[in-house]
Amino acid sequence: MDARVETYIRRGKFYVDGWLRTEAARTIVALDARQRSLGVEGGVVEIGVHHGKLFILLYLLCRPPYKAVAIDLFEDQHLNIDQSGSGDLAKLKRNLERHADQTRLVLHQGSSTELSADDLVGLGEARPRLVSVDGGHTAEIAAHDLAAASEAIVEGGIIVVDDVFNERWPGVVDGVHRFFGRRPDLVPFAIGANKTYFCRPSYRDIYYDTAVATSPAATATEFLGQPVAFLDFQYRPGLKDAVVQTAAWRSLRTTSIGRPLRWAWHAGRTLRRGLTRNEGL
């Protein structure tokens, strides 16, 4: 794995505001490596970049001469009808400069619903091999963005859709079902860490196996009438969780010693979160 990619996953992404689980990042990196081994080439596109948390990873995975296309409303937030993100162009550029560069960056400010598959190809000057769909979370927008991505990708391309099974955003899975009602040349192959992965039917088995290898407890299931892998990334408790489960802490937590310790922990957590948000600016 490229050193910049590993550094970003292990440390850098925690300084960028947004939503990307480490397990999802590593699954995307594994799929990128499999594409490379198969000779699948093309650019990368993200629809809905927020401050760049996932886009920076896609950018680092994008290999010259291909370009990385970032599509977002950015400063046109009055068009953000469902408030599913808050794109900020200045923050995206600062985050890119800190964790990558901007030499292959292509920016498009505006509604993704005004873009066709040809537009996605034209922006990147090539068909993309990796597309992240994380724009508007209404059924109409999700269906449109998935359709455009499906028509744009190269043979062997992969589409990653965010929030398909997030109960806060039912419009996304509704949009996915609407799109698949058209019987497109696309199938799902994996679900995990709030990402759902799609590809052409001829590549499903290859990418299915690749995704399974990233999960310690993957299971076979079905979605849209197709076999998919559920990537079960089991929860691993951190130091805090291990401490609070001990008998010693349970007896100490309400004492004159435990109460200030609890206050210090929560105050420190609030401070750390504030610093992290500021670092992502």
C-alpha positions in Angstrom: 0.0 0.0 0.0 1.2 3.5 -0.8 2.7 5.2 2.2 0.5 8.3 1.8 -2.6 6.2 1.7 -1.7 4.3 4.8 -0.8 7.5 6.7 -4.1 9.1 5.7 -6.1 6.1 6.8 -4.3 5.7 10.1 -4.1 9.3 11.1 -5.0 11.9 8.5 -8.6 11.2 8.0 -9.4 11.9 11.6 -8.5 15.5 11.0 -11.1 15.9 8.2 -14.7 16.5 9.1 -17.1 13.9 7.6 -18.0 10.2 7.8 -15.7 7.4 6.8 -15.1 4.3 8.9 -11.6 2.9 8.8 -13.0 -0.5 7.7 -14.7 1.1 4.7 -11.5 2.9 3.8 -9.5 -0.4 3.8 -12.2 -2.2 1.8 -11.9 0.5 -0.9 -8.2 0.3 -0.9 -8.4 -3.5 -1.3 -10.8 -3.1 -4.2 -8.5 -0.5 -5.8 -5.6 -3.0 -5.6 -7.7 -5.7 -7.2 -8.6 -3.3 -10.0 -5.0 -2.5 -10.5 -4.1 -6.3 -10.7 -6.9 -6.7 -13.3 -5.6 -3.8 -15.4 -8.8 -1.7 -14.8 -7.9 1.9 -15.4 -9.7 5.2 -15.2 -10.3 8.2 -13.0 -12.2 8.7 -9.7 -15.4 10.7 -9.0 -17.2 11.6 -5.9 -20.7 13.1 -5.9 -21.1 14.9 -2.6 -17.6 15.5 -1.1 -18.5 17.5 2.1 -15.0 18.4 3.3 -13.2 15.6 1.5 -12.9 12.8 4.0 -13.4 10.0 1.4 -12.5 12.1 -1.6 -8.9 12.6 -0.3 -8.6 8.8 -0.1 -10.0 8.4 -3.7 -7.6 11.2 -4.8 -4.6 9.3 -3.3 -5.7 6.2 -5.1 -6.1 7.9 -8.4 -3.1 7.3 -10.6 -1.7 9.6 -13.3 -2.7 10.6 -16.0 -6.2 10.2 -14.6 -8.1 12.9 -12.8 -10.1 13.0 -9.6 -13.4 14.8 -9.9 -15.2 16.4 -6.9 -18.8 17.3 -7.4 -20.7 19.2 -4.8 -23.0 22.1 -4.2 -20.2 23.7 -2.3 -21.2 27.4 -1.8 -24.7 26.7 -3.3 -26.0 25.3 0.0 -29.4 26.9 -0.6 -29.9 24.0 -3.0 -29.2 21.4 -0.3 -32.8 20.4 0.2 -32.3 17.5 2.5 -29.3 18.9 4.5 -27.4 15.6 4.0 -24.0 17.3 3.9 -22.4 20.7 3.9 -19.8 21.0 1.2 -17.2 23.7 1.7 -14.8 24.3 -1.1 -12.2 26.2 0.9 -12.0 23.5 3.5 -11.8 20.8 0.8 -8.8 22.6 -0.8 -7.1 23.0 2.6 -7.6 19.4 3.5 -6.3 18.3 0.1 -3.2 20.4 0.4 -2.5 19.0 3.9 -3.0 15.3 3.0 -2.4 15.1 -0.8 -2.1 17.8 -3.5 -4.3 19.4 -6.2 -2.4 18.5 -9.3 -5.1 16.2 -10.7 -8.2 17.8 -9.1 -11.2 18.7 -11.1 -14.0 20.7 -9.3 -17.6 21.0 -10.3 -19.9 23.2 -8.2 -23.6 22.6 -8.8 -26.4 20.1 -8.5 -25.5 16.6 -9.6 -29.0 16.2 -11.0 -27.9 18.5 -13.9 -25.1 16.1 -14.8 -25.4 13.2 -17.2 -23.0 10.2 -17.5 -21.4 12.0 -20.4 -20.7 15.0 -18.2 -19.0 12.7 -15.6 -16.8 11.3 -18.3 -16.1 14.8 -19.8 -15.2 16.3 -16.4 -12.5 13.7 -15.8 -11.6 13.3 -19.5 -12.0 9.6 -19.1 -14.4 7.0 -17.8 -14.1 6.6 -14.0 -13.2 3.3 -12.4 -14.2 4.3 -8.9 -17.3 6.5 -8.2 -18.6 7.4 -4.7 -22.3 8.4 -4.7 -22.9 10.5 -1.6 -24.8 13.5 -2.8 -28.4 14.4 -2.1 -30.2 11.7 -0.1 -33.7 12.0 -1.6 -35.0 9.1 -3.7 -34.9 11.2 -6.8 -31.4 12.4 -6.4 -30.0 9.0 -5.3 -31.6 7.3 -8.3 -30.3 9.9 -10.7 -26.7 9.9 -9.4 -26.6 6.1 -9.4 -27.8 6.0 -13.0 -25.3 8.5 -14.1 -22.5 6.7 -12.4 -23.6 3.3 -13.8 -23.5 4.6 -17.4 -20.2 6.4 -16.9 -17.9 3.7 -15.3 -15.5 1.6 -17.2 -16.0 -2.1 -17.5 -14.6 -3.3 -14.2 -15.6 -0.1 -12.5 -17.0 0.1 -9.0 -19.7 2.3 -7.5 -19.7 3.0 -3.7 -23.0 4.3 -2.4 -23.2 5.8 1.1 -26.1 5.5 3.6 -28.2 2.8 1.7 -29.1 1.2 5.0 -28.9 4.3 7.2 -32.3 4.7 8.9 -31.9 8.4 9.0 -31.9 8.6 5.1 -34.6 6.2 3.8 -34.6 8.1 0.5 -31.3 6.5 -0.5 -32.5 2.9 -0.4 -35.7 4.1 -2.1 -33.7 5.7 -4.8 -31.6 2.5 -5.2 -34.7 0.4 -5.7 -36.1 2.9 -8.2 -32.9 2.7 -10.2 -32.8 -1.1 -10.2 -36.4 -1.2 -11.3 -35.0 -0.2 -14.7 -33.0 -3.5 -14.7 -29.6 -1.9 -15.2 -26.4 -3.7 -16.1 -25.2 -3.4 -12.5 -25.3 -5.7 -9.4 -24.5 -5.2 -5.7 -21.6 -7.3 -4.4 -20.9 -6.2 -0.8 -22.4 -4.2 2.1 -20.5 -3.0 5.1 -19.5 0.0 7.3 -22.3 2.1 5.8 -21.2 1.5 2.2 -22.8 -0.6 -0.5 -20.8 -1.7 -3.5 -21.9 -2.2 -7.1 -20.2 -3.4 -10.3 -20.9 -5.1 -13.6 -22.2 -8.7 -13.3 -19.0 -10.1 -14.9 -16.9 -8.7 -12.1 -19.1 -9.5 -9.2 -17.4 -12.8 -8.1 -13.9 -11.2 -8.2 -14.9 -8.2 -6.2 -17.1 -10.2 -3.9 -14.1 -12.3 -2.9 -11.9 -9.2 -2.5 -14.4 -7.5 -0.2 -14.9 -10.7 1.9 -11.1 -10.8 2.6 -11.3 -7.4 4.3 -13.8 -8.6 6.9 -13.0 -10.8 9.9 -16.6 -12.3 9.8 -18.2 -11.8 6.4 -21.4 -13.7 5.7 -23.4 -14.3 2.5 -26.8 -12.6 2.2 -28.9 -11.2 -0.6 -29.9 -7.7 -1.8 -31.9 -6.7 -4.9 -32.3 -10.4 -5.7 -28.5 -10.8 -5.9 -25.9 -12.6 -3.7 -23.9 -10.1 -1.7 -21.3 -10.2 1.1 -22.2 -8.6 4.4 -18.9 -7.4 5.8 -19.3 -7.8 9.5 -16.6 -5.5 11.1 -17.0 -6.6 14.7 -16.8 -3.9 17.3 -13.5 -3.8 19.2 -13.7 -1.8 22.5 -11.1 0.8 23.1 -9.2 1.6 26.3 -12.1 3.6 27.8 -14.6 0.7 27.2 -12.2 -1.8 28.8 -11.7 0.4 31.9 -15.4 1.2 32.5 -16.3 -2.5 32.4 -13.9 -3.4 35.3 -15.2 -4.0 38.9 -12.6 -1.5 40.1 -14.0 1.4 38.1 -17.6 0.5 39.0 -16.7 0.8 42.6 -14.7 4.0 42.1 -16.9 6.0 39.6 -19.2 7.6 42.1 -16.6 8.4 44.8 -14.8 11.7 45.4 -11.9 10.3 43.2 -14.1 8.9 40.4 -16.3 11.9 39.9 -13.5 14.4 38.9 -11.9 11.7 36.8 -15.2 11.3 34.9 -15.5 15.1 34.5 -11.9 15.3 33.2 -12.5 12.6 30.7 -15.6 14.2 29.2 -14.1 17.7 29.3 -11.1 16.3 27.4 -13.2 14.5 24.9 -15.1 17.7 24.1 -11.8 19.6 23.7 -10.4 16.9 21.4 -13.4 17.0 19.2 -13.2 20.8 19.0 -9.5 20.6 18.0 -10.2 17.9 15.4 -12.9 20.0 13.8 -10.6 23.0 13.7 -7.8 21.0 12.2 -10.1 20.0 9.4 -10.8 23.6 8.5 
